[in-house]
Amino acid sequence: MKQPPKWKFAIMVWLAIYPTITLVTFLIGDYIKNLPLPLKTLLLTGILVPTMVFILLPFLRKILGNWLNK
């Protein structure tokens, strides 16, 4: 499969990660606000990375496939 231009891939990743970080922070922010920063980061990335890799990026790649490969 042909790789899309990096700038298009970056936009796709941003479209997935910005709302996801916002939603996750909204949902669990109050529960983790008093944790040390490294633990907060560990929890957030533990949720966000699998969500991005296994759900959001494949979904967006399917939806944006024509645009990505032009």
Biopython code that builds the backbone (N, CA, C, O; Angstrom):
import numpy as np
from Bio.PDB.StructureBuilder import StructureBuilder

atoms = [
    (1, "MET", "N", (0.840, -1.186, 0.000)),
    (1, "MET", "CA", (0.000, 0.000, 0.000)),
    (1, "MET", "C", (0.883, 1.246, 0.000)),
    (1, "MET", "O", (1.865, 1.330, 0.738)),
    (2, "LYS", "N", (0.523, 2.185, -0.820)),
    (2, "LYS", "CA", (1.273, 3.433, -0.925)),
    (2, "LYS", "C", (1.109, 4.256, 0.355)),
    (2, "LYS", "O", (0.015, 4.363, 0.907)),
    (3, "GLN", "N", (2.198, 4.821, 0.801)),
    (3, "GLN", "CA", (2.161, 5.662, 1.993)),
    (3, "GLN", "C", (1.651, 7.057, 1.629)),
    (3, "GLN", "O", (2.069, 7.624, 0.619)),
    (4, "PRO", "N", (0.751, 7.615, 2.446)),
    (4, "PRO", "CA", (0.278, 8.975, 2.169)),
    (4, "PRO", "C", (1.363, 9.995, 2.499)),
    (4, "PRO", "O", (2.304, 9.685, 3.229)),
    (5, "PRO", "N", (1.237, 11.214, 1.963)),
    (5, "PRO", "CA", (2.181, 12.264, 2.351)),
    (5, "PRO", "C", (2.138, 12.459, 3.870)),
    (5, "PRO", "O", (1.091, 12.323, 4.503)),
    (6, "LYS", "N", (3.287, 12.778, 4.425)),
    (6, "LYS", "CA", (3.367, 12.916, 5.885)),
    (6, "LYS", "C", (2.428, 13.989, 6.421)),
    (6, "LYS", "O", (1.884, 13.836, 7.514)),
    (7, "TRP", "N", (2.228, 15.067, 5.678)),
    (7, "TRP", "CA", (1.373, 16.143, 6.184)),
    (7, "TRP", "C", (-0.080, 15.675, 6.262)),
    (7, "TRP", "O", (-0.809, 16.083, 7.166)),
    (8, "LYS", "N", (-0.511, 14.826, 5.329)),
    (8, "LYS", "CA", (-1.871, 14.301, 5.382)),
    (8, "LYS", "C", (-2.023, 13.312, 6.535)),
    (8, "LYS", "O", (-3.035, 13.311, 7.235)),
    (9, "PHE", "N", (-1.016, 12.480, 6.723)),
    (9, "PHE", "CA", (-1.046, 11.534, 7.843)),
    (9, "PHE", "C", (-1.072, 12.289, 9.169)),
    (9, "PHE", "O", (-1.777, 11.891, 10.096)),
    (10, "ALA", "N", (-0.309, 13.374, 9.262)),
    (10, "ALA", "CA", (-0.285, 14.186, 10.487)),
    (10, "ALA", "C", (-1.662, 14.783, 10.770)),
    (10, "ALA", "O", (-2.095, 14.818, 11.922)),
    (11, "ILE", "N", (-2.344, 15.245, 9.743)),
    (11, "ILE", "CA", (-3.699, 15.788, 9.931)),
    (11, "ILE", "C", (-4.636, 14.694, 10.404)),
    (11, "ILE", "O", (-5.457, 14.925, 11.292)),
    (12, "MET", "N", (-4.527, 13.503, 9.827)),
    (12, "MET", "CA", (-5.377, 12.392, 10.236)),
    (12, "MET", "C", (-5.134, 12.037, 11.712)),
    (12, "MET", "O", (-6.083, 11.825, 12.467)),
    (13, "VAL", "N", (-3.877, 11.975, 12.107)),
    (13, "VAL", "CA", (-3.554, 11.673, 13.503)),
    (13, "VAL", "C", (-4.105, 12.760, 14.420)),
    (13, "VAL", "O", (-4.660, 12.460, 15.478)),
    (14, "TRP", "N", (-3.957, 14.001, 14.024)),
    (14, "TRP", "CA", (-4.480, 15.107, 14.839)),
    (14, "TRP", "C", (-5.990, 15.009, 14.962)),
    (14, "TRP", "O", (-6.538, 15.229, 16.042)),
    (15, "LEU", "N", (-6.674, 14.679, 13.866)),
    (15, "LEU", "CA", (-8.129, 14.534, 13.896)),
    (15, "LEU", "C", (-8.569, 13.429, 14.853)),
    (15, "LEU", "O", (-9.665, 13.490, 15.409)),
    (16, "ALA", "N", (-7.733, 12.438, 15.044)),
    (16, "ALA", "CA", (-8.051, 11.358, 15.975)),
    (16, "ALA", "C", (-7.642, 11.701, 17.401)),
    (16, "ALA", "O", (-8.399, 11.449, 18.338)),
    (17, "ILE", "N", (-6.467, 12.266, 17.572)),
    (17, "ILE", "CA", (-5.921, 12.397, 18.923)),
    (17, "ILE", "C", (-6.472, 13.580, 19.703)),
    (17, "ILE", "O", (-6.672, 13.479, 20.913)),
    (18, "TYR", "N", (-6.717, 14.691, 19.037)),
    (18, "TYR", "CA", (-7.203, 15.867, 19.780)),
    (18, "TYR", "C", (-8.543, 15.595, 20.479)),
    (18, "TYR", "O", (-8.646, 15.800, 21.688)),
    (19, "PRO", "N", (-9.567, 15.139, 19.752)),
    (19, "PRO", "CA", (-10.831, 14.887, 20.460)),
    (19, "PRO", "C", (-10.728, 13.740, 21.464)),
    (19, "PRO", "O", (-11.419, 13.742, 22.483)),
    (20, "THR", "N", (-9.874, 12.768, 21.180)),
    (20, "THR", "CA", (-9.732, 11.641, 22.102)),
    (20, "THR", "C", (-9.080, 12.074, 23.409)),
    (20, "THR", "O", (-9.538, 11.697, 24.488)),
    (21, "ILE", "N", (-8.018, 12.860, 23.316)),
    (21, "ILE", "CA", (-7.385, 13.383, 24.534)),
    (21, "ILE", "C", (-8.364, 14.250, 25.306)),
    (21, "ILE", "O", (-8.444, 14.163, 26.531)),
    (22, "THR", "N", (-9.105, 15.086, 24.595)),
    (22, "THR", "CA", (-10.080, 15.956, 25.242)),
    (22, "THR", "C", (-11.132, 15.124, 25.966)),
    (22, "THR", "O", (-11.452, 15.406, 27.121)),
    (23, "LEU", "N", (-11.670, 14.109, 25.310)),
    (23, "LEU", "CA", (-12.702, 13.268, 25.917)),
    (23, "LEU", "C", (-12.175, 12.482, 27.114)),
    (23, "LEU", "O", (-12.817, 12.440, 28.163)),
    (24, "VAL", "N", (-11.014, 11.862, 26.961)),
    (24, "VAL", "CA", (-10.447, 11.076, 28.057)),
    (24, "VAL", "C", (-10.134, 11.972, 29.254)),
    (24, "VAL", "O", (-10.393, 11.595, 30.396)),
    (25, "THR", "N", (-9.586, 13.138, 29.000)),
    (25, "THR", "CA", (-9.287, 14.080, 30.083)),
    (25, "THR", "C", (-10.568, 14.518, 30.769)),
    (25, "THR", "O", (-10.609, 14.628, 31.995)),
    (26, "PHE", "N", (-11.618, 14.771, 29.991)),
    (26, "PHE", "CA", (-12.910, 15.154, 30.564)),
    (26, "PHE", "C", (-13.462, 14.026, 31.442)),
    (26, "PHE", "O", (-13.976, 14.279, 32.532)),
    (27, "LEU", "N", (-13.353, 12.790, 30.966)),
    (27, "LEU", "CA", (-13.940, 11.659, 31.680)),
    (27, "LEU", "C", (-13.178, 11.256, 32.936)),
    (27, "LEU", "O", (-13.789, 10.913, 33.948)),
    (28, "ILE", "N", (-11.838, 11.293, 32.880)),
    (28, "ILE", "CA", (-11.068, 10.806, 34.039)),
    (28, "ILE", "C", (-10.201, 11.876, 34.691)),
    (28, "ILE", "O", (-9.490, 11.595, 35.656)),
    (29, "GLY", "N", (-10.255, 13.094, 34.175)),
    (29, "GLY", "CA", (-9.387, 14.155, 34.690)),
    (29, "GLY", "C", (-9.522, 14.393, 36.183)),
    (29, "GLY", "O", (-8.519, 14.563, 36.876)),
    (30, "ASP", "N", (-10.739, 14.407, 36.683)),
    (30, "ASP", "CA", (-10.937, 14.636, 38.118)),
    (30, "ASP", "C", (-10.377, 13.501, 38.964)),
    (30, "ASP", "O", (-9.926, 13.725, 40.088)),
    (31, "TYR", "N", (-10.405, 12.285, 38.429)),
    (31, "TYR", "CA", (-9.923, 11.125, 39.180)),
    (31, "TYR", "C", (-8.402, 11.057, 39.248)),
    (31, "TYR", "O", (-7.838, 10.502, 40.191)),
    (32, "ILE", "N", (-7.744, 11.628, 38.242)),
    (32, "ILE", "CA", (-6.279, 11.518, 38.186)),
    (32, "ILE", "C", (-5.555, 12.828, 38.480)),
    (32, "ILE", "O", (-4.326, 12.881, 38.442)),
    (33, "LYS", "N", (-6.309, 13.881, 38.773)),
    (33, "LYS", "CA", (-5.679, 15.199, 38.897)),
    (33, "LYS", "C", (-4.642, 15.285, 40.011)),
    (33, "LYS", "O", (-3.717, 16.091, 39.913)),
    (34, "ASN", "N", (-4.764, 14.487, 41.061)),
    (34, "ASN", "CA", (-3.819, 14.555, 42.174)),
    (34, "ASN", "C", (-2.690, 13.536, 42.078)),
    (34, "ASN", "O", (-1.841, 13.465, 42.967)),
    (35, "LEU", "N", (-2.675, 12.758, 41.021)),
    (35, "LEU", "CA", (-1.600, 11.787, 40.834)),
    (35, "LEU", "C", (-0.342, 12.490, 40.341)),
    (35, "LEU", "O", (-0.426, 13.556, 39.730)),
    (36, "PRO", "N", (0.817, 11.904, 40.603)),
    (36, "PRO", "CA", (2.060, 12.473, 40.050)),
    (36, "PRO", "C", (2.008, 12.458, 38.517)),
    (36, "PRO", "O", (1.414, 11.567, 37.910)),
    (37, "LEU", "N", (2.632, 13.448, 37.920)),
    (37, "LEU", "CA", (2.613, 13.595, 36.471)),
    (37, "LEU", "C", (3.011, 12.320, 35.723)),
    (37, "LEU", "O", (2.333, 11.955, 34.762)),
    (38, "PRO", "N", (4.091, 11.624, 36.128)),
    (38, "PRO", "CA", (4.445, 10.406, 35.385)),
    (38, "PRO", "C", (3.335, 9.343, 35.418)),
    (38, "PRO", "O", (3.144, 8.628, 34.435)),
    (39, "LEU", "N", (2.618, 9.234, 36.512)),
    (39, "LEU", "CA", (1.525, 8.262, 36.602)),
    (39, "LEU", "C", (0.333, 8.704, 35.752)),
    (39, "LEU", "O", (-0.304, 7.881, 35.094)),
    (40, "LYS", "N", (0.030, 10.017, 35.768)),
    (40, "LYS", "CA", (-1.035, 10.538, 34.904)),
    (40, "LYS", "C", (-0.724, 10.250, 33.438)),
    (40, "LYS", "O", (-1.583, 9.791, 32.685)),
    (41, "THR", "N", (0.509, 10.526, 33.051)),
    (41, "THR", "CA", (0.931, 10.303, 31.676)),
    (41, "THR", "C", (0.866, 8.820, 31.322)),
    (41, "THR", "O", (0.448, 8.467, 30.219)),
    (42, "LEU", "N", (1.269, 7.962, 32.231)),
    (42, "LEU", "CA", (1.205, 6.520, 32.009)),
    (42, "LEU", "C", (-0.239, 6.073, 31.781)),
    (42, "LEU", "O", (-0.509, 5.306, 30.856)),
    (43, "LEU", "N", (-1.150, 6.535, 32.599)),
    (43, "LEU", "CA", (-2.559, 6.164, 32.455)),
    (43, "LEU", "C", (-3.148, 6.692, 31.144)),
    (43, "LEU", "O", (-3.821, 5.959, 30.419)),
    (44, "LEU", "N", (-2.890, 7.968, 30.848)),
    (44, "LEU", "CA", (-3.429, 8.552, 29.615)),
    (44, "LEU", "C", (-2.890, 7.856, 28.372)),
    (44, "LEU", "O", (-3.653, 7.530, 27.464)),
    (45, "THR", "N", (-1.594, 7.629, 28.326)),
    (45, "THR", "CA", (-1.025, 6.979, 27.147)),
    (45, "THR", "C", (-1.440, 5.509, 27.077)),
    (45, "THR", "O", (-1.559, 4.951, 25.986)),
    (46, "GLY", "N", (-1.659, 4.884, 28.229)),
    (46, "GLY", "CA", (-2.139, 3.501, 28.247)),
    (46, "GLY", "C", (-3.533, 3.367, 27.650)),
    (46, "GLY", "O", (-3.886, 2.316, 27.115)),
    (47, "ILE", "N", (-4.314, 4.419, 27.740)),
    (47, "ILE", "CA", (-5.644, 4.442, 27.133)),
    (47, "ILE", "C", (-5.556, 4.911, 25.684)),
    (47, "ILE", "O", (-6.154, 4.309, 24.792)),
    (48, "LEU", "N", (-4.817, 5.976, 25.457)),
    (48, "LEU", "CA", (-4.814, 6.630, 24.143)),
    (48, "LEU", "C", (-4.088, 5.849, 23.057)),
    (48, "LEU", "O", (-4.582, 5.770, 21.933)),
    (49, "VAL", "N", (-2.953, 5.281, 23.354)),
    (49, "VAL", "CA", (-2.174, 4.608, 22.303)),
    (49, "VAL", "C", (-2.933, 3.409, 21.729)),
    (49, "VAL", "O", (-3.063, 3.318, 20.509)),
    (50, "PRO", "N", (-3.441, 2.485, 22.554)),
    (50, "PRO", "CA", (-4.204, 1.379, 21.950)),
    (50, "PRO", "C", (-5.464, 1.853, 21.217)),
    (50, "PRO", "O", (-5.817, 1.306, 20.172)),
    (51, "THR", "N", (-6.138, 2.865, 21.761)),
    (51, "THR", "CA", (-7.323, 3.400, 21.096)),
    (51, "THR", "C", (-6.965, 3.938, 19.722)),
    (51, "THR", "O", (-7.686, 3.704, 18.751)),
    (52, "MET", "N", (-5.863, 4.653, 19.638)),
    (52, "MET", "CA", (-5.425, 5.212, 18.357)),
    (52, "MET", "C", (-5.033, 4.104, 17.381)),
    (52, "MET", "O", (-5.494, 4.089, 16.239)),
    (53, "VAL", "N", (-4.188, 3.185, 17.823)),
    (53, "VAL", "CA", (-3.602, 2.184, 16.931)),
    (53, "VAL", "C", (-4.629, 1.166, 16.446)),
    (53, "VAL", "O", (-4.625, 0.788, 15.275)),
    (54, "PHE", "N", (-5.501, 0.725, 17.338)),
    (54, "PHE", "CA", (-6.400, -0.377, 16.987)),
    (54, "PHE", "C", (-7.798, 0.058, 16.562)),
    (54, "PHE", "O", (-8.522, -0.717, 15.936)),
    (55, "ILE", "N", (-8.186, 1.291, 16.895)),
    (55, "ILE", "CA", (-9.550, 1.716, 16.582)),
    (55, "ILE", "C", (-9.575, 2.941, 15.669)),
    (55, "ILE", "O", (-10.055, 2.872, 14.538)),
    (56, "LEU", "N", (-9.056, 4.056, 16.168)),
    (56, "LEU", "CA", (-9.262, 5.319, 15.469)),
    (56, "LEU", "C", (-8.483, 5.463, 14.166)),
    (56, "LEU", "O", (-9.054, 5.867, 13.152)),
    (57, "LEU", "N", (-7.205, 5.143, 14.174)),
    (57, "LEU", "CA", (-6.436, 5.314, 12.940)),
    (57, "LEU", "C", (-6.894, 4.372, 11.828)),
    (57, "LEU", "O", (-7.005, 4.811, 10.683)),
    (58, "PRO", "N", (-7.165, 3.099, 12.110)),
    (58, "PRO", "CA", (-7.718, 2.262, 11.025)),
    (58, "PRO", "C", (-9.066, 2.780, 10.513)),
    (58, "PRO", "O", (-9.331, 2.748, 9.311)),
    (59, "PHE", "N", (-9.906, 3.253, 11.421)),
    (59, "PHE", "CA", (-11.204, 3.796, 11.030)),
    (59, "PHE", "C", (-11.040, 5.035, 10.147)),
    (59, "PHE", "O", (-11.670, 5.140, 9.095)),
    (60, "LEU", "N", (-10.195, 5.967, 10.579)),
    (60, "LEU", "CA", (-9.981, 7.184, 9.793)),
    (60, "LEU", "C", (-9.277, 6.886, 8.470)),
    (60, "LEU", "O", (-9.550, 7.525, 7.455)),
    (61, "ARG", "N", (-8.390, 5.931, 8.491)),
    (61, "ARG", "CA", (-7.699, 5.575, 7.239)),
    (61, "ARG", "C", (-8.699, 5.043, 6.213)),
    (61, "ARG", "O", (-8.586, 5.317, 5.018)),
    (62, "LYS", "N", (-9.682, 4.276, 6.700)),
    (62, "LYS", "CA", (-10.717, 3.764, 5.802)),
    (62, "LYS", "C", (-11.575, 4.906, 5.261)),
    (62, "LYS", "O", (-11.880, 4.953, 4.069)),
    (63, "ILE", "N", (-11.960, 5.824, 6.145)),
    (63, "ILE", "CA", (-12.816, 6.944, 5.750)),
    (63, "ILE", "C", (-12.068, 7.939, 4.854)),
    (63, "ILE", "O", (-12.616, 8.427, 3.865)),
    (64, "LEU", "N", (-10.820, 8.231, 5.207)),
    (64, "LEU", "CA", (-10.051, 9.250, 4.492)),
    (64, "LEU", "C", (-9.126, 8.655, 3.426)),
    (64, "LEU", "O", (-8.285, 9.363, 2.873)),
    (65, "GLY", "N", (-9.277, 7.373, 3.137)),
    (65, "GLY", "CA", (-8.369, 6.685, 2.224)),
    (65, "GLY", "C", (-8.174, 7.359, 0.886)),
    (65, "GLY", "O", (-7.043, 7.510, 0.424)),
    (66, "ASN", "N", (-9.272, 7.772, 0.252)),
    (66, "ASN", "CA", (-9.137, 8.420, -1.060)),
    (66, "ASN", "C", (-8.354, 9.712, -0.961)),
    (66, "ASN", "O", (-7.486, 9.982, -1.791)),
    (67, "TRP", "N", (-8.653, 10.510, 0.043)),
    (67, "TRP", "CA", (-7.953, 11.786, 0.231)),
    (67, "TRP", "C", (-6.484, 11.549, 0.587)),
    (67, "TRP", "O", (-5.599, 12.236, 0.077)),
    (68, "LEU", "N", (-6.230, 10.581, 1.456)),
    (68, "LEU", "CA", (-4.856, 10.325, 1.885)),
    (68, "LEU", "C", (-3.947, 9.927, 0.715)),
    (68, "LEU", "O", (-2.775, 10.302, 0.678)),
    (69, "ASN", "N", (-4.485, 9.182, -0.221)),
    (69, "ASN", "CA", (-3.659, 8.635, -1.285)),
    (69, "ASN", "C", (-3.671, 9.442, -2.572)),
    (69, "ASN", "O", (-3.149, 8.983, -3.588)),
    (70, "LYS", "N", (-4.256, 10.633, -2.552)),
    (70, "LYS", "CA", (-4.229, 11.492, -3.739)),
    (70, "LYS", "C", (-2.989, 12.325, -3.766)),
    (70, "LYS", "O", (-2.793, 13.110, -4.694)),
]
sb = StructureBuilder()
sb.init_structure("model")
sb.init_model(0)
sb.init_chain("A")
sb.init_seg("    ")
for serial, (resi, resn, name, xyz) in enumerate(atoms, 1):
    if name == "N":
        sb.init_residue(resn, " ", resi, " ")
    sb.init_atom(name, np.array(xyz, "f"), 0.0, 1.0, " ", f" {name:<3s}", serial, name[0])
structure = sb.get_structure()
